[in-house]
């Protein structure tokens, strides 16, 4: 795979992949490659420097994609936690507003029944309250 940029004004040939990956070869120099023969392009396409550049750009793209997916997943988890906190606070607010005398275990049991997962409400702490 070879993408080259030809400047007819300056009469030079440069490889876009090698330029983006900052490789060091005749196709990335300031003067560029002045040889426009097909064999030169084929030789460059098959050289280790060019292949490494293509691989580096491909891996960088995959890494950026994985980072983006990880950030998205973290945001989704944070949103889910926030929604659970809102559910818990609404329950407490309603209980206080209606002056419902409830024990903490009843509140925790209600949250478990509503499938609200609290980070601090793991099995060890809820079993203490008899849930």
Secondary structure, DSSP 8 states (H G I E B T S, - for coil): ---EEEETTTTEEEEHHHHHTT--STTTSSS-B----HHHHHHHHHSHHHHHHHHHHHHHHHHHHHHHHHHHHHHHHHHHHHHHHHHHHHHHHHHHHTT----HHHHHHHHHHTT---TT--HHHHHHTT-
